[in-house]
Amino acid sequence: MAKIMIVDDAAFLRAMLKDILVGAGHEVVTEAGNGQEAVERYMAFKPDVVTMDITMPIMEGVEAVKQIRKFDPKANIVMCSAVGQRNLIIEAIQNGAKDFITKPFHSTRVLEAVHRAIGM
């Protein structure tokens, strides 16, 4: 199974994703509350997959995707968005995100996106 980093500024959403992913046998190796932490922790942990929120303080998700992909062009990133962030989702995918999931999270869709990102 995959080693995953969860990035979201809302702790309860990180916990919700962690429950879904761990319940499916994946390992959550680290979490981050903003894009800057995400970039630093990606370099330290090199997870197989990142779930990345779009709207966060300090550094937005799309900028974090750009920086992570500069460090690792093969990074597997799944964007997490609220409804109505279509333009940001498109920008994230143009910058290398593999898929996206919308809030509120549905476990089937979360796992489908993660599995697609890592080619399972």
C-alpha positions in Angstrom: 0.0 0.0 0.0 1.0 3.6 -0.4 2.8 6.0 2.0 0.7 9.2 2.0 1.0 12.8 3.2 -2.2 14.7 3.9 -2.1 18.5 3.5 -5.1 20.5 4.8 -5.3 23.5 7.1 -8.4 21.9 8.8 -7.3 19.3 11.3 -10.7 17.6 11.2 -10.5 17.1 7.4 -7.0 15.7 7.8 -8.4 13.3 10.4 -11.3 12.3 8.1 -8.9 11.6 5.2 -6.6 9.7 7.5 -9.4 7.4 8.7 -10.4 6.6 5.1 -6.8 6.0 3.9 -5.6 4.0 7.0 -8.9 2.0 6.9 -8.0 0.9 3.3 -4.5 -0.2 4.4 -2.5 2.9 3.4 0.1 4.5 5.7 -0.1 8.2 6.5 3.5 9.1 7.0 3.1 12.8 7.7 0.6 15.7 7.7 0.9 19.4 6.9 -1.3 22.4 7.7 -0.2 24.7 4.8 1.7 24.6 1.5 5.0 25.6 2.9 5.0 22.8 5.4 3.9 20.4 2.6 6.9 21.3 0.5 9.3 20.8 3.5 7.7 17.5 4.6 7.5 16.2 1.0 11.3 16.6 0.8 11.8 14.9 4.2 9.3 12.0 3.8 9.1 11.5 0.0 5.6 10.0 0.2 4.1 7.9 -2.7 1.0 10.2 -2.8 0.0 13.6 -1.5 -3.5 14.8 -0.9 -3.3 18.6 -1.2 -5.9 21.2 -0.2 -6.2 24.1 -2.5 -7.0 27.0 -0.2 -4.6 27.3 2.8 -2.7 30.0 4.7 1.0 30.9 4.1 1.2 29.0 0.8 -1.7 27.9 -1.4 -2.0 24.3 -2.7 -1.4 25.2 -6.3 1.9 26.9 -5.4 2.9 23.9 -3.3 2.2 21.6 -6.2 4.5 23.7 -8.4 7.3 23.6 -5.8 7.0 19.9 -5.1 7.0 19.1 -8.8 10.2 21.1 -9.3 11.8 19.0 -6.6 10.2 15.7 -7.8 8.7 15.8 -11.3 7.1 12.4 -10.7 5.3 13.4 -7.5 1.7 12.0 -7.2 -0.6 14.7 -6.0 -4.3 14.6 -5.6 -6.0 18.0 -5.0 -8.8 18.4 -2.5 -11.2 21.2 -3.2 -14.5 22.7 -2.1 -17.2 23.0 -4.7 -16.7 26.1 -6.9 -12.9 26.0 -7.2 -12.9 24.8 -10.7 -10.3 27.3 -12.1 -7.9 26.4 -9.3 -8.4 22.7 -9.9 -7.6 23.2 -13.6 -4.5 25.2 -12.7 -3.4 22.5 -10.3 -3.8 19.7 -12.9 -2.0 21.8 -15.5 0.9 22.0 -13.0 1.0 18.3 -12.5 -1.7 17.2 -10.0 -3.0 13.7 -11.0 -6.6 14.0 -9.9 -8.9 15.8 -7.5 -11.5 15.1 -4.9 -14.2 17.4 -3.6 -15.3 18.1 0.0 -17.1 16.6 1.7 -15.1 13.5 1.1 -16.6 10.2 0.0 -14.3 7.2 0.8 -14.9 5.5 -2.5 -13.8 8.5 -4.5 -10.8 9.3 -2.2 -9.5 5.8 -2.7 -10.2 5.8 -6.4 -8.2 9.0 -6.8 -5.3 7.8 -4.7 -5.1 4.5 -6.5 -5.2 6.2 -9.9 -2.4 8.6 -8.9 -0.1 5.7 -8.1 -1.2 3.5 -10.9 -2.9 0.8 -8.8 
